[in-house]
């Protein structure tokens, strides 16, 4: 009976029942009794607990017990010594809570390092930079320690924080500088420094990868992918899953320059799956993969699914105020709204992206693209004079392909199709470089619309066919929605195009750009789905792309697209998500697929 009573006060912490703790109410009772009977022993017991936890690698618990013992200086030093490691394990919020436990007047210099670490992790970059300057001054004085090994570790930690700050601030030259310092840090490492050096190397590789990624060049993208993969492998080897997820979350953007959209989506989904496995599916660390997946879906016209991933990105960034990933969030939300014809909402998102770009140290490579869409959206809202004035006030970026597209849109809205053809001549000739090939797709469509207005249908058809040819590989749809190219495509004779399936898909999306209320769905479909269409239908609830579905069914992508077009027509829907919901309503999907 006594044993059963005792068991009622303990809670198992693992399935194997090898770790236990007291029930929290019973533990509180024991603490009260300890303070009543042996108050002089409380601090000593907390110190013993702290030593045990630090030996067993449980730093946060060790710091809490040191704080409970009233050893504030030791707690500050302990937290500072392990701040870098705690960050790499995704415990920035734990550190924030530990900082809050220090009473007023116990603001030790070591805590500036912790505050800088937390600030960078949460995107409060100006605040982090201020704390980091304090740490650098403190480290230079040498007052913190006479031990060379600890001084070396502090200097390396400061350099690693400077590296992360440079990466998040868009200071790409600073990333290279700090990475070079970390490649050959001062002093000789001790045995205790080996793990730190591995951590720092992984951080350096990750930030180098991020910096190379944003350059958008092919060679830099190759380097970026290599750095990020190497960092992820190293993080896995040294037991840093949070760091591994951070590296893989960034891999999607690097692969976008080198590989297909399908490959990029696969990389993003793999990173998201790993993050969810560890319980970080709604944390800032996975936000880059979430927003990149949303972006690729927007480009391929899967607007409803993209919207869902954007909402997940917003949720993941709720504790992160940094400008880097948020810039991508606003940009992606902007093109989604623009693709749906919601130009006022798009303008607000592009304005938000423009504002965040100004908070980055270096000019962001995507700045011209965002500015171009921002001005094009203004023009489509009949604010052409304001858009033209803003364009004239820009620097040398005004001659980029992205901003030439914006100028062409202004000309179209002002009723000057000849001006469109003139403005885009160098872009179409390839003498004005573009950030991405999608810019050239957009330029061809704008030129095609202009030729059609000038009465040159042959030139309009040629421009539309060039746009379709460029869009075919990734089956891009967004540029056609952004430019309002429906009439241009509808006037293209079907026997003159080599891209009939893509053309049909694009027109399906453009015609369904206005959402249809659920209560307007008729019942049931007038024409039954064929066996081939049913096979494709059963893959729609999955995350597989069209090429991946084609691979599963051993058919061509064009066959899948044809089946999808027929499915949409027969179910009277305009997109994938609506098709899935309609099929479920009609019980066309098996029960086990609905769970």
C-alpha positions in Angstrom: 0.0 0.0 0.0 2.8 2.4 0.9 4.5 1.5 -2.4 1.3 2.3 -4.3 1.0 5.6 -2.5 4.6 6.5 -3.4 4.0 5.7 -7.0 1.1 8.1 -7.1 3.6 10.9 -6.5 6.0 10.2 -9.4 5.5 10.7 -13.2 7.4 8.7 -15.8 9.2 10.8 -18.4 9.9 8.1 -21.0 8.2 5.0 -22.5 10.9 2.8 -21.0 10.2 4.1 -17.5 13.8 4.9 -16.8 13.4 8.6 -16.0 10.9 9.9 -13.4 10.0 13.1 -11.6 7.7 14.0 -8.8 4.2 15.2 -9.5 4.5 19.0 -9.5 2.1 19.4 -6.6 4.0 16.9 -4.5 7.3 18.6 -5.5 6.0 22.0 -4.4 5.1 20.5 -1.0 8.6 19.0 -0.6 10.2 22.4 -1.4 8.0 24.2 1.2 8.9 21.6 3.8 12.6 22.0 2.9 12.4 25.8 3.3 10.6 25.4 6.6 12.9 22.7 8.1 16.3 23.3 6.5 16.4 26.8 5.0 20.2 26.9 5.2 20.5 23.8 2.9 18.4 25.2 0.0 21.2 27.0 -1.8 23.6 24.1 -1.4 21.1 21.7 -2.9 20.5 23.9 -5.8 24.2 24.1 -6.5 24.5 20.3 -6.4 21.5 20.0 -8.8 23.2 22.6 -11.1 26.4 20.6 -11.2 24.5 17.4 -12.0 22.5 19.0 -14.8 25.5 20.6 -16.5 27.4 17.3 -16.4 24.5 15.6 -18.1 24.2 18.3 -20.8 21.0 20.0 -19.5 22.2 23.6 -19.5 18.9 25.4 -19.0 18.1 23.3 -15.9 21.6 24.0 -14.6 21.2 27.7 -15.1 17.8 27.7 -13.3 19.2 26.0 -10.3 22.2 28.4 -10.2 19.7 31.3 -10.3 17.7 29.6 -7.5 20.8 29.4 -5.4 21.3 33.2 -5.8 24.6 32.8 -7.6 23.8 35.4 -10.2 27.3 36.0 -11.5 27.8 32.3 -11.9 24.4 31.9 -13.6 25.3 34.8 -16.0 28.6 33.2 -16.9 27.1 29.8 -17.3 24.4 31.1 -19.6 26.8 33.1 -21.7 29.2 30.2 -22.0 26.4 28.0 -23.5 24.3 30.7 -25.3 25.7 29.8 -28.7 25.1 26.1 -28.2 21.6 26.7 -26.9 20.8 28.7 -30.0 21.9 25.9 -32.3 19.5 23.7 -30.4 16.6 26.1 -31.1 16.3 27.3 -27.5 16.3 31.0 -28.0 13.0 31.4 -26.2 14.3 29.4 -23.3 17.3 31.8 -23.1 14.8 34.8 -23.2 13.0 33.3 -20.2 16.3 32.7 -18.3 17.3 36.3 -19.0 14.0 37.5 -17.5 14.8 35.6 -14.3 17.7 37.9 -13.5 16.7 40.6 -11.0 17.3 44.3 -11.5 20.9 45.2 -10.6 22.2 41.8 -11.7 22.9 42.9 -15.3 26.3 41.2 -15.7 28.4 42.0 -18.8 28.3 38.4 -19.9 24.5 38.7 -20.4 25.1 41.1 -23.3 26.3 38.1 -25.3 23.1 36.3 -24.5 20.9 39.3 -25.4 22.7 39.6 -28.7 22.1 35.9 -29.4 18.4 36.1 -28.6 18.1 39.3 -30.6 19.5 37.7 -33.8 17.4 34.6 -33.4 14.2 36.7 -33.0 15.0 39.2 -35.8 15.5 42.2 -33.5 18.7 43.1 -35.4 19.4 46.7 -34.3 19.0 45.6 -30.7 21.3 42.6 -31.3 23.9 44.9 -32.9 23.9 47.2 -29.8 24.5 44.3 -27.4 27.1 42.8 -29.7 29.2 46.0 -29.6 29.1 45.8 -25.8 30.3 42.3 -25.9 33.2 43.2 -28.2 34.3 46.0 -25.9 34.1 43.6 -22.9 36.1 41.0 -24.8 38.8 43.5 -25.8 39.4 44.6 -22.2 40.3 41.0 -21.1 38.6 41.6 -17.7 36.3 38.6 -18.2 39.0 36.0 -17.8 42.6 35.2 -17.6 42.1 31.8 -19.2 43.3 31.9 -22.9 41.0 29.0 -23.8 37.9 30.8 -22.5 39.0 34.1 -24.1 39.4 32.2 -27.4 35.9 30.7 -27.2 34.4 34.1 -26.4 36.1 35.7 -29.5 34.9 32.8 -31.7 31.3 33.2 -30.3 31.4 36.9 -31.0 32.6 36.3 -34.6 29.9 33.7 -35.1 27.2 36.1 -33.9 28.7 38.8 -36.2 28.4 36.3 -39.0 24.8 35.5 -38.2 23.9 39.2 -37.9 25.6 40.0 -41.2 23.6 37.1 -42.9 20.3 38.2 -41.5 21.0 41.9 -42.2 21.8 41.2 -45.8 25.4 42.3 -45.3 27.0 39.8 -47.6 30.5 41.3 -47.6 30.3 41.0 -43.8 29.4 37.3 -44.1 32.5 36.6 -46.2 34.8 38.6 -43.8 33.5 36.8 -40.6 33.5 33.4 -42.3 37.2 33.9 -43.2 38.0 34.8 -39.6 36.2 31.7 -38.4 38.1 29.6 -40.8 41.3 30.3 -38.9 40.3 31.5 -35.4 43.0 32.9 -33.1 44.8 30.6 -30.6 45.2 26.9 -30.5 42.1 24.8 -29.8 41.9 22.6 -26.7 40.1 19.3 -26.6 37.0 21.1 -25.2 37.0 23.4 -28.3 36.6 20.7 -30.9 32.8 20.6 -30.6 32.7 24.4 -30.7 34.8 24.5 -33.8 32.4 22.0 -35.5 29.4 24.2 -34.5 31.1 27.3 -35.9 32.1 25.6 -39.1 28.5 24.5 -39.7 27.3 28.1 -39.0 29.9 29.5 -41.3 29.0 27.1 -44.1 25.3 27.9 -43.7 25.8 31.6 -43.8 28.1 31.4 -46.8 25.4 29.4 -48.5 22.8 32.0 -47.7 25.0 34.8 -49.0 25.8 33.0 -52.2 22.2 32.2 -52.7 21.1 35.8 -52.8 23.5 36.6 -55.6 21.2 34.7 -58.0 24.1 33.8 -60.3 24.5 30.2 -61.5 28.0 29.7 -60.2 27.1 31.3 -56.9 24.0 29.0 -56.7 26.3 26.0 -57.2 28.5 27.2 -54.3 25.4 28.0 -52.2 23.9 24.5 -52.7 27.3 22.9 -51.8 27.8 25.0 -48.7 24.3 24.3 -47.4 24.5 20.6 -48.1 27.9 20.4 -46.4 26.6 22.3 -43.4 23.5 20.1 -43.1 25.7 16.9 -43.2 28.0 18.3 -40.6 25.1 19.4 -38.4 23.7 15.8 -38.6 27.1 14.3 -37.7 27.6 16.5 -34.6 24.0 16.0 -33.4 22.5 19.4 -34.2 19.1 18.7 -35.8 17.9 22.3 -35.4 20.9 23.5 -37.4 20.4 20.8 -40.0 16.8 21.9 -40.5 18.0 25.5 -40.8 20.4 24.5 -43.6 17.8 22.4 -45.5 15.2 25.1 -45.1 17.4 27.4 -47.2 18.3 24.8 -49.8 15.1 25.4 -51.8 16.1 28.9 -52.9 19.5 27.8 -54.0 18.0 24.9 -56.0 15.5 27.2 -57.7 18.3 28.7 -59.7 19.8 25.3 -60.7 16.9 22.9 -60.9 13.2 22.6 -61.8 10.4 23.8 -59.7 9.5 20.2 -59.0 13.0 19.6 -57.5 12.7 22.8 -55.5 9.3 21.8 -54.1 10.7 18.4 -53.1 13.6 20.0 -51.2 11.2 22.3 -49.4 8.8 19.5 -48.5 11.7 17.3 -47.2 12.9 20.2 -45.0 9.4 20.8 -43.7 8.9 17.0 -43.0 12.1 17.0 -41.0 11.1 20.1 -39.0 7.7 18.6 -38.2 9.4 15.4 -37.1 11.2 17.4 -34.4 8.2 19.6 -33.6 9.5 22.7 -35.3 6.9 22.8 -38.1 5.6 26.2 -36.9 8.9 27.7 -35.9 10.9 30.5 -37.7 13.6 28.1 -38.6 11.5 26.4 -41.3 9.9 29.6 -42.6 12.3 29.9 -45.6 11.2 26.5 -46.9 7.5 27.3 -46.3 7.6 30.6 -48.2 9.7 29.1 -51.0 7.2 26.2 -51.4 4.4 28.8 -51.5 6.3 30.8 -54.1 6.7 27.9 -56.5 3.0 27.0 -56.2 2.1 30.6 -57.0 4.3 30.5 -60.1 2.6 27.3 -61.3 -0.9 28.8 -60.8 -1.8 26.7 -57.8 -3.1 29.7 -55.9 -5.3 28.1 -53.3 -2.6 25.7 -52.1 0.0 28.5 -52.1 -2.3 30.6 -49.9 -2.3 27.8 -47.3 1.5 27.6 -47.2 1.7 31.4 -46.9 -0.5 31.3 -43.9 1.8 28.7 -42.4 4.7 31.0 -43.1 3.0 33.8 -41.3 2.4 31.6 -38.3 6.0 30.4 -38.3 7.3 34.0 -38.3 5.1 35.2 -35.5 8.1 35.5 -33.1 10.6 36.6 -35.8 10.7 40.3 -36.8 13.7 39.9 -39.1 13.5 41.5 -42.6 15.1 38.7 -44.6 12.4 36.0 -44.8 9.6 38.5 -44.2 10.7 40.2 -47.4 10.0 37.0 -49.3 6.7 36.6 -47.5 5.5 40.0 -48.7 6.8 39.5 -52.2 5.1 36.1 -52.5 1.8 37.4 -51.1 2.0 40.3 -53.5 2.3 38.2 -56.6 -0.4 35.9 -55.4 -2.8 38.8 -55.0 -1.7 40.2 -58.4 -2.2 36.8 -60.1 -5.7 36.8 -58.7 -6.4 40.3 -59.9 -6.5 41.8 -56.4 -4.2 44.7 -57.3 -4.8 46.9 -54.2 -3.9 44.0 -51.8 -0.9 43.3 -54.0 0.2 46.9 -53.8 0.2 46.8 -50.0 2.3 43.6 -50.0 4.8 45.0 -52.5 5.1 48.2 -50.4 5.8 46.1 -47.4 8.5 44.2 -49.3 10.1 47.5 -50.5 10.2 48.8 -46.9 11.9 45.6 -45.6 14.5 45.8 -48.5 15.6 49.2 -47.2 16.4 47.6 -43.8 19.0 45.3 -45.4 22.6 46.5 -45.5 23.2 45.7 -49.1 20.8 46.1 -52.0 18.8 42.9 -52.2 19.1 41.1 -55.6 15.3 40.8 -55.7 14.9 44.6 -55.1 14.5 45.4 -58.8 11.9 42.6 -59.2 9.8 43.8 -56.2 10.1 47.4 -57.4 9.1 46.4 -60.9 6.0 44.6 -59.7 5.2 47.5 -57.3 5.2 50.0 -60.1 3.4 47.7 -62.5 0.6 47.3 -60.0 0.4 51.0 -59.5 0.0 51.4 -63.3 -2.8 48.7 -63.3 -4.6 50.7 -60.7 -4.4 53.7 -63.1 -1.8 55.5 -61.0 0.5 55.8 -64.1 1.7 59.3 -63.4 2.8 58.3 -59.9 4.4 55.1 -61.2 6.3 57.0 -64.0 7.6 59.6 -61.5 8.8 56.9 -59.2 10.5 55.1 -62.0 12.3 58.3 -63.1 13.6 58.8 -59.6 15.4 55.4 -59.5 19.1 54.9 -59.9 20.8 52.6 -62.4 18.4 49.9 -61.5 15.9 51.7 -63.7 17.5 50.0 -66.7 17.1 46.5 -65.5 14.8 44.0 -67.3 12.4 44.0 -64.4 12.0 47.7 -64.4 11.8 47.9 -68.2 8.8 45.5 -67.8 7.3 48.0 -65.4 7.9 50.9 -67.8 6.2 48.8 -70.6 3.2 48.2 -68.3 2.9 52.0 -67.8 3.0 52.5 -71.5 0.3 49.9 -72.0 -1.9 51.5 -69.4 -1.3 54.9 -71.1 -2.3 53.6 -74.5 1.2 53.6 -76.0 1.8 50.1 -77.4 4.6 51.4 -79.7 6.4 52.5 -76.6 6.0 49.0 -75.1 7.8 47.5 -78.1 10.6 50.1 -77.9 11.1 49.7 -74.2 11.3 45.9 -74.3 13.5 45.5 -77.4 16.8 45.0 -75.5 15.1 42.7 -72.9 13.8 40.4 -75.7 17.1 40.5 -77.5 18.9 39.3 -74.3 21.2 42.4 -74.1 19.5 43.5 -70.8 20.0 40.8 -68.2 17.1 39.6 -66.1 17.0 38.3 -62.6 15.1 35.2 -63.7 13.8 33.8 -67.0 10.2 34.5 -65.8 11.0 38.2 -66.4 11.6 37.4 -70.1 8.3 35.4 -70.2 6.6 38.5 -68.9 8.3 40.7 -71.4 7.2 38.6 -74.3 3.6 38.7 -73.1 3.7 42.5 -72.7 5.2 42.7 -76.2 2.5 40.4 -77.6 -0.3 42.4 -76.1 1.3 45.6 -77.6 1.6 44.0 -81.0 -2.0 42.9 -80.9 -3.1 46.5 -80.1 -1.0 47.7 -83.0 -2.8 45.3 -85.3 0.2 43.0 -85.9 -1.4 39.6 -85.0 1.5 37.6 -86.5 4.0 39.3 -84.2 1.6 38.9 -81.3 1.3 35.2 -81.9 5.1 34.8 -82.2 5.5 36.6 -78.8 2.9 34.4 -77.2 4.6 31.3 -78.5 8.0 32.4 -77.2 6.4 33.0 -73.8 4.8 29.5 -73.8 8.1 27.9 -74.9 10.0 29.5 -72.0 7.3 28.7 -69.5 6.9 25.0 -70.6 9.8 23.5 -68.6 8.4 24.6 -65.2 4.8 25.0 -66.6 4.7 28.6 -65.4 1.3 30.2 -65.2 1.8 33.3 -63.0 3.3 35.6 -65.7 0.3 35.1 -67.9 -2.0 36.0 -65.0 0.1 39.1 -64.0 0.0 40.5 -67.5 -3.6 39.8 -68.2 -2.7 37.7 -71.2 -6.0 35.8 -71.6 -7.1 37.6 -74.8 -3.6 37.2 -76.3 -3.7 33.5 -75.7 -7.2 33.0 -76.9 -6.4 34.6 -80.2 -3.4 32.2 -80.7 -4.5 29.5 -83.3 -4.2 26.1 -81.7 -2.6 24.6 -84.8 0.2 27.2 -84.5 1.4 26.3 -81.0 3.6 23.5 -79.8 2.4 24.0 -76.3 -1.3 23.2 -76.5 -1.6 21.4 -73.1 0.2 24.2 -71.3 -1.9 26.8 -73.1 -5.1 25.0 -72.0 -3.9 24.9 -68.4 -3.1 28.6 -68.4 -6.5 29.5 -69.8 -8.2 27.2 -67.2 -6.5 29.2 -64.5 -7.1 32.6 -66.0 -10.8 31.9 -66.6 -11.2 30.7 -63.0 -9.4 33.7 -61.5 -12.6 34.9 -59.9 -13.5 32.5 -57.0 -16.8 30.6 -57.3 -18.9 30.2 -54.1 -19.2 26.7 -52.9 -23.0 26.8 -53.1 -22.7 27.2 -56.9 -21.4 23.7 -57.4 -23.9 21.6 -59.4 -24.5 18.0 -58.6 -23.3 15.6 -59.9 -20.9 16.0 -62.9 -22.7 15.7 -66.2 -20.0 13.5 -67.7 -18.4 10.7 -65.8 -14.6 10.7 -65.3 -12.7 8.2 -67.4 -10.5 5.6 -65.7 -7.4 7.6 -66.6 -8.9 10.8 -65.1 -9.8 8.9 -61.9 -6.3 7.7 -61.5 -5.0 11.3 -61.7 -7.8 12.5 -59.4 -6.7 10.1 -56.7 -3.2 11.9 -56.6 -4.7 15.4 -56.2 -5.0 15.3 -52.4 -1.3 14.5 -52.2 1.6 17.0 -52.4 2.9 15.5 -55.6 3.5 17.9 -58.5 2.3 17.2 -62.1 5.7 15.7 -63.1 5.7 13.5 -60.0 2.2 12.3 -60.7 3.3 11.5 -64.3 6.2 9.5 -62.9 3.9 7.5 -60.6 1.5 6.7 -63.4 4.3 6.1 -66.0 2.7 8.6 -68.4 3.8 12.0 -69.8 3.3 15.3 -68.1 1.1 16.4 -71.0 -1.2 13.4 -70.4 -1.5 14.3 -66.8 -2.3 17.9 -67.8 -4.9 16.8 -70.3 -6.6 14.6 -67.6 -6.5 17.5 -65.2 -8.1 19.9 -67.7 -10.9 17.3 -68.3 -11.3 16.7 -64.5 -11.7 20.5 -63.9 -14.2 20.8 -66.7 -16.3 17.8 -65.7 -16.2 18.8 -62.0 -16.8 22.4 -62.9 -13.9 23.7 -60.8 -10.9 26.0 -61.6 -8.1 24.7 -59.4 -6.7 21.6 -57.7 -8.0 22.3 -54.2 -11.5 22.8 -55.4 -11.3 19.6 -57.5 -10.3 17.7 -54.4 -13.2 19.1 -52.3 -15.7 18.5 -55.1 -14.5 14.9 -55.6 -14.8 14.3 -51.9 -18.3 15.7 -51.9 -19.2 13.3 -54.7 -17.4 10.4 -53.0 -15.0 10.0 -55.9 -12.1 9.6 -53.5 -11.6 6.5 -51.4 -12.5 6.7 -47.7 -8.9 6.0 -46.6 -7.6 8.9 -48.7 -10.0 11.3 -46.9 -8.7 10.6 -43.4 
